[in-house]
């Protein structure tokens, strides 16, 4: 499961960057912050499940990574670029993606 997530979750986060990069020049920092948030979310979860750290500690650190991602897509630079530079269609796609990440991952 974690091998799959290490491939698919970063790709989901890169989509935010690519959508914004398609409409305007964006900072590479957006890409790196989303990637780091993804790794902070996934790696401790794996380490907890594999017995390398306490499961609860891994879960809490993973939640911090998820919160960091949510901050970036709702209030961080990515959100600000989408609000200021995007067309109505891009804003709609961005909003759908951010709510899918939020609600979909909350259910999981």
C-alpha positions as CSV (number, residue, x, y, z in Angstrom):
1,X,0.0,0.0,0.0
2,X,2.8,2.5,0.9
3,X,4.7,1.7,-2.3
4,X,1.6,2.7,-4.3
5,X,1.1,5.8,-2.2
6,X,4.7,6.9,-2.7
7,X,4.0,7.0,-6.4
8,X,0.4,8.2,-6.6
9,X,0.2,10.8,-3.8
10,X,3.2,12.9,-5.1
11,X,1.7,12.8,-8.5
12,X,-1.6,14.2,-7.1
13,X,0.3,17.0,-5.5
14,X,2.3,17.7,-8.6
15,X,-1.0,18.2,-10.4
16,X,-1.6,21.3,-8.3
17,X,1.7,22.7,-9.4
18,X,1.2,21.8,-13.1
19,X,-2.2,23.3,-13.3
20,X,-0.9,26.6,-11.9
21,X,2.3,26.4,-14.1
22,X,0.1,26.0,-17.2
23,X,-1.5,29.4,-16.6
24,X,1.3,31.5,-15.2
25,X,4.9,31.5,-14.0
26,X,4.9,29.9,-10.5
27,X,7.6,29.4,-7.9
28,X,9.2,26.0,-7.8
29,X,8.7,26.4,-4.0
30,X,5.1,25.3,-4.5
31,X,6.3,22.0,-6.0
32,X,8.8,21.4,-3.3
33,X,6.5,22.3,-0.4
34,X,3.8,20.0,-1.7
35,X,6.3,17.2,-2.2
36,X,7.8,17.6,1.3
37,X,4.3,17.7,2.8
38,X,3.6,14.4,1.0
39,X,6.7,12.7,2.3
40,X,6.1,14.0,5.8
41,X,2.6,12.5,5.6
42,X,3.6,9.1,4.2
43,X,7.0,8.1,5.5
44,X,6.1,8.3,9.3
45,X,2.9,6.3,8.6
46,X,5.0,3.6,6.9
47,X,7.6,3.7,9.7
48,X,4.9,3.3,12.3
49,X,3.1,0.5,10.5
50,X,6.4,-1.3,9.9
51,X,7.4,-1.1,13.6
52,X,10.3,1.4,13.2
53,X,8.5,4.0,15.3
54,X,5.4,4.1,17.6
55,X,2.2,3.9,15.5
56,X,0.6,6.9,17.2
57,X,3.7,9.0,16.7
58,X,3.8,8.1,13.0
59,X,0.1,8.9,12.7
60,X,0.4,12.3,14.4
61,X,3.4,13.2,12.2
62,X,1.5,12.1,9.1
63,X,-1.4,14.3,10.1
64,X,1.0,17.2,10.4
65,X,2.1,16.6,6.8
66,X,-1.5,16.4,5.7
67,X,-2.3,19.7,7.5
68,X,0.8,21.3,5.8
69,X,-0.6,20.2,2.4
70,X,-4.0,21.5,3.2
71,X,-2.5,24.8,4.3
72,X,-0.6,25.2,1.0
73,X,-3.6,24.4,-1.2
74,X,-6.2,26.4,0.8
75,X,-4.2,29.4,2.1
76,X,-0.6,29.1,0.9
77,X,1.1,30.3,-2.2
78,X,-0.6,27.8,-4.4
79,X,-4.0,29.0,-3.3
80,X,-3.0,32.6,-3.8
81,X,-1.8,32.0,-7.3
82,X,-5.0,30.2,-8.2
83,X,-7.1,33.0,-6.8
84,X,-5.2,35.8,-8.5
85,X,-4.2,34.3,-11.9
86,X,-6.6,31.5,-12.8
87,X,-9.5,31.6,-15.2
88,X,-12.9,30.4,-14.1
89,X,-12.2,27.0,-15.5
90,X,-8.9,26.6,-13.7
91,X,-10.4,27.9,-10.5
92,X,-13.1,25.3,-10.7
93,X,-10.6,22.5,-11.4
94,X,-8.3,23.7,-8.6
95,X,-11.3,23.8,-6.2
96,X,-12.4,20.3,-7.1
97,X,-8.9,19.0,-6.6
98,X,-8.4,20.6,-3.2
99,X,-11.8,19.4,-1.9
100,X,-11.1,15.9,-3.3
101,X,-7.8,15.8,-1.4
102,X,-9.4,17.1,1.7
103,X,-12.5,15.0,1.9
104,X,-11.2,11.9,0.2
105,X,-8.2,11.7,2.4
106,X,-10.2,12.6,5.5
107,X,-12.5,9.6,4.8
108,X,-9.5,7.3,4.3
